[in-house]
Amino acid sequence: MNEGGAKRRLAAILAADVAGYTSLMEQDTDATVAAWQSARANVIDPAIGAHSGRIVKHTGDGFLAEFTTVQDAVRCAIAMQGELAASPLDFRLGINLGDIVDDGEDIHGEGVNIAARLEGLAEPGGICVSGGVHEQVRNQIAAVFEDMGEQRVKHVSAPVRVYRLALDGRATQKPRRLQPGQNEPQGNGSNKNLARDLKLGGVMTIFTAPGLVVLGWFVDEMQAMLGVSALVVFVGIGLFVAAKFIERWYGPPFPR
């Protein structure tokens, strides 16, 4: 017991917020508020109650909840994200197991701060947990945890081990929604192949037109001098050398 009646204890903390909430409010305040109220009444409050948790406070676009056990916190997060998949709002959830200070009205401390930072690392529709949470639940909950390594987070001196939670081998976040006029990004491999093909195409474009003129004259001269058979061999060697030159400087034209 600390001075002033504040209590220090170990707790499982879940921090949540709505991704892009400010932008959503600017676009349609009434619809965003209605969606948030619906999510809270139909999904969030019932799920937290069913998993022996309590909401400590609301943060405008999110909330902070406390659970008796880490297992309850993670199961609650999984259940919420499953039901919130149908919501127009994308929630991000972060879960930490750590020391907190309870003053009777609010909870404070590094354990709370880390939970909030984990929430910030989660993708829309996703869940991130700390290494301590992962250690407690990895053999007790049927889920896949993807190691994100140690992360530096604001106002925490030591790096925090972070895991992204996935279900059935698939990340819990919803597919990213494209905005009007926005194209789906391609992977690095596709970009490299495209760049290579553009380079090769540029070389072929530069040399094709004048090359055909010169080649026509050259073939006529060589045919007269060497005969058809020798000419075929000569041209074949030339094409082989040219192909090797292009591959050497611009890479193979087709993926291997």
Secondary structure, 3 states (H helix, E strand, C coil): CCHHHCEEEEEEEEEEEECCHHHHHHHCHHHHHHHHHHHHHHHHHHHHHHCCEEEEEECCCEEEEEECCHHHHHHHHHHHHHHHCCCCCCEEEEEEEEEEEECCCCEECHHHHHHHHHHHHCCCCCEEEEHHHHHHHCCCCCCEEEEEEEECCCCCCCCEEEEEEEECCEECCCCCCCCCCCCCCCCHHHHHHHHHHHHHHHHHHHHHHHHHHHHHHHHHHHHHHHCHHHHHHHHHHHHHHHHHHHHHHHCCCCCC
